[in-house]
């Protein structure tokens, strides 16, 4: 859904990728630790700090790929590691949200399940040669919704966070359905 931003992001990130002469897998491995910091802030009730750190974590998630592409170090293992660390990061942040009382444990479980399922459907589609990167609630959108929910909740009431997370669960499962349908149309 946010693929239209890729050319702009590439122009912004290439100068930074040029000076970062580090193995991109190291950057990938840093991301879950930043997510852990975000989860800590959420668990302790610091909504805005949690949201800011999510954005910082997202930056690491983007820069590792930019460094890999710029320096010609893109590998299948790097893509695999990135996807795996993204799942860890997603779950870690959601655990922080639940511990902070911003969403119920049930909504948290559905958030983790739906996030993992969105990713799984895409990965499974790849095994059939179908690039199923369609859908309304890809990872970047889900993280931005959590950031937006944090800001809204900071200025209003904590109940809005739960409502927004329920909407996010629905959008995530809708994305799963969109991807399944896309694969169906492209395999048969």
C-alpha positions in Angstrom: 0.0 0.0 0.0 2.9 2.4 0.7 5.0 1.2 -2.3 4.5 4.6 -3.9 6.8 6.0 -1.3 9.7 3.7 -2.3 11.3 6.0 -4.9 11.3 8.9 -2.5 12.7 6.8 0.4 15.4 5.5 -1.9 16.5 9.1 -2.7 16.5 10.0 1.0 18.2 6.8 2.2 20.9 6.3 -0.4 23.2 9.0 0.9 23.0 7.5 4.4 23.4 4.0 3.0 26.5 5.2 1.2 28.3 6.2 4.5 27.1 3.2 6.5 29.7 0.6 5.8 28.2 -2.0 8.1 26.8 -5.5 7.5 23.1 -4.9 6.9 22.3 -8.0 9.0 23.7 -6.2 12.0 21.2 -3.4 11.5 18.5 -6.0 11.1 19.4 -7.6 14.4 19.3 -4.2 16.2 15.7 -3.6 15.3 14.1 -6.0 17.8 16.1 -4.4 20.6 14.7 -1.0 19.6 11.2 -2.6 19.6 11.9 -3.9 23.1 12.6 -0.3 24.2 9.3 0.8 22.6 7.5 -2.1 24.4 9.1 -1.0 27.7 7.9 2.6 27.2 4.3 1.3 26.4 4.4 -1.0 29.4 5.4 1.9 31.7 2.7 4.1 30.3 4.8 6.4 28.1 2.7 6.5 25.0 4.5 9.2 23.0 8.0 7.7 23.8 6.7 4.3 22.7 5.4 5.8 19.5 8.7 7.7 18.8 10.7 4.6 19.4 8.4 2.6 17.0 9.2 5.1 14.3 12.9 4.8 15.1 12.6 1.0 14.9 10.9 1.4 11.5 13.8 3.5 10.4 16.2 0.7 11.1 13.9 -1.7 9.3 14.1 0.5 6.2 17.8 1.4 6.4 19.1 -2.2 6.6 17.6 -3.0 3.2 18.9 0.3 1.8 22.4 -0.5 3.0 22.2 -4.0 1.5 21.0 -2.8 -1.9 23.4 0.1 -2.1 26.5 -2.0 -1.3 25.3 -5.0 -3.3 24.9 -7.1 -0.2 21.3 -8.2 -0.7 21.0 -11.9 0.1 18.2 -14.4 0.5 19.4 -15.0 4.1 19.2 -11.2 4.7 15.6 -11.1 3.5 14.8 -14.1 5.6 16.5 -12.6 8.7 14.7 -9.3 8.2 11.3 -10.9 7.9 12.0 -13.0 11.0 13.1 -10.0 13.1 10.1 -8.0 11.9 7.8 -10.7 13.4 9.8 -10.6 16.7 9.5 -6.8 16.7 5.8 -6.8 16.0 5.1 -9.2 18.9 7.4 -7.4 21.3 5.6 -4.0 20.7 2.2 -5.6 21.1 3.2 -7.3 24.4 4.2 -3.8 25.6 0.8 -2.5 24.6 -0.9 -5.2 26.5 1.3 -4.8 29.6 0.6 -1.1 29.6 -3.1 -1.8 29.6 -3.7 0.0 26.2 -5.4 -3.0 24.8 -6.8 -6.2 26.2 -4.9 -9.5 26.2 -7.4 -10.9 23.7 -7.0 -8.0 21.3 -3.2 -8.3 21.7 -3.4 -12.0 20.8 -5.4 -11.2 17.7 -3.0 -8.4 16.8 0.0 -10.8 17.0 -1.9 -13.5 15.1 -3.1 -11.2 12.3 0.3 -9.7 11.9 2.0 -13.0 11.6 -0.7 -14.4 9.3 -0.4 -11.4 6.9 3.3 -12.1 6.7 2.8 -15.9 6.4 0.4 -15.6 3.5 2.9 -13.5 1.6 5.8 -15.9 2.3 3.7 -18.9 1.3 2.6 -17.2 -1.9 6.3 -16.7 -2.7 6.8 -20.4 -2.8 4.3 -20.5 -5.7 6.0 -17.6 -7.5 3.3 -15.1 -6.6 4.4 -11.8 -5.1 1.4 -11.2 -2.8 2.4 -7.8 -1.4 -1.2 -6.5 -1.8 -3.5 -5.4 1.0 -4.5 -2.5 3.1 -2.6 -3.3 6.3 1.0 -4.2 5.5 3.5 -3.9 8.3 4.4 -0.2 7.7 0.7 0.7 7.9 0.1 -1.4 11.0 3.0 0.4 12.8 1.8 3.8 11.7 -1.7 3.0 13.0 -0.2 2.1 16.4 1.7 5.4 16.4 -1.5 7.3 15.4 -3.4 5.5 18.1 -0.8 6.5 20.6 -1.1 10.2 19.7 -4.9 10.1 19.7 -5.0 8.3 23.1 -2.4 10.7 24.6 -4.8 13.6 23.8 -8.1 11.8 24.6 -8.9 8.6 26.4 -7.2 5.2 26.6 -10.4 3.5 25.4 -9.7 4.8 21.9 -6.5 2.8 21.7 -8.5 -0.4 22.2 -11.0 0.6 19.6 -8.3 1.5 17.1 -6.5 -1.8 17.7 -9.8 -3.7 17.1 -10.0 -1.9 13.7 -6.4 -2.8 13.0 -7.1 -6.5 13.7 -10.0 -6.3 11.2 -7.9 -4.5 8.6 -5.1 -7.1 9.1 -7.5 -10.0 8.6 -8.9 -8.2 5.6 -5.4 -8.0 4.2 -5.0 -11.8 4.7 -8.2 -12.3 2.7 -7.0 -9.9 0.0 -3.7 -11.8 -0.3 -5.4 -15.2 -0.4 -7.7 -13.9 -3.1 -4.8 -12.5 -5.0 -2.9 -15.8 -4.9 -6.1 -17.6 -5.9 -6.4 -15.4 -9.0 -2.7 -15.7 -9.9 -2.3 -19.5 -9.4 -5.4 -20.8 -11.2 
